[in-house]
Amino acid sequence: MPDQLLFTPLKIGNLTAQNRIALNAMECNDAEENGDPSPRTYERYREYFKGGAGLIDLEAITVTQESRGRINELTIEPHNEKALKKFTAEMKKINPDAIFIWQITHSGEVSDPSFSRRVTPKPLKPFGGDLLSEEDVDDILDRFVLAAKIAHECGADGIDYKLCHGYLGSQLLRPYNDRKWKYGGPFENRSRFAFEGYERIAKEINDPNFIIGSKISFWEGFPGGLGTAGPDTAVIDYEEPIKLVKGLEERGANYIFVSTGTPSITMALHMPDKRIPDQVYIHFTFQKVVRDNLKDETAVIGSAYSIFRDGKNNLQPPQEPEKQSLVYWGNKNIKDRVCDMIAIGRQSLADCHLPRKLEAGKPEEVNWCTACDNCVELLIRQAYVGCATYNKESAR
């Protein structure tokens, strides 16, 4: 399949991805107690780098251990720098052509209170948490800037400044965050954390070869969520998501990952369900809106492609498998300028060697994700995460 658009290069900032398949940031909860990469982490990422993806997004690496969603979450603080530098150097030796970005994050209201502090811009059922002050968010913003500097020092190619999936970056952006404070109310305040973060990172690092972008939830799918028309409506409104991505681009974004939903609230929207997978098509709509509103040189990366598999799925009305497969829709959406690159999440756990196998013309060798979502169940249970279908250790 090397003649297909999925296997053409893509320029992202001053870097070039060798193909148009990215590995999504998938939390696997296997770091050491202090947040350093563990032997399990090394084992996973060695395979990711052997798999041939054009871009690899390091899973949700927290800027603080004080508030985090996973008990064994990767951490990016000064005490982790030596270990992260060693980790990056080894991965780069395996495949120096893969673009390696790090998704820096803070869990906010989805932090687990059994081992960390749950905090929130405005209490949202069923989460809640300690109400953040302006000084708290100022400190978290400082931590994001420091994390970007550590990533740069460790040899990462860039960062994914996380603004999606119910983590703090998206909590602040929601119309639901209508508190009268520095980081709430009008969009100008709710976007402050994102926009000032970009501005400060650009000033602190000042390296044209270090790329920056964000994964965003275009529409979270519940009243007051990102992409809604107000704090008490679920009606989709494109105005703020467009203002967000344009504002990020103006401040140096080289790429935007387009996602939707919030796993802890709207799971089937975020990760289309195998029984009724048709919500995948709304992802295409949002990807196209973002692509149409950004400059050509800003790469748009689309999510939710794992559900297509090899075309054997429950999408309606049924088509020939070759016309409803991951390969078909990936090539078609790139050709139609819906997006410039596709990302796989669950499929990367099932078989991170998919890019290499497809490029070699061996789709029959791919372990196709069954969308059983047992990987999600493992994450919820604070267990080590892997593919329960193909990885016997994860299934235990």
Secondary structure by P-SEA (a helix, b strand, c coil): cccccccbbbbcccccccccccccccccccccccccccaaaaaaaaaaaaccccbbbccccccccccccccbbbbbcccaaaaaaaaaaaaaaacccbbbbbbccccccccccccbbbbccccccccccccccaaaaaaaaaaaaaaaaaaaaacccccccccccccaaaaaacccccccccccccccccaaaaaaaaaaaaaacccccbbbbbbccccccccccccccccccccccaaaaaaaaaaaaaacccbbbbbbccccccccccccccccccaaaaaaaaaaaaaaaccccbbbbbcccccccccccccccccccccccaaaaaaaaaaaccccbbbbccccccccaaaaaaaaccccccccccccaaaaaaaaaccccccccccccccc
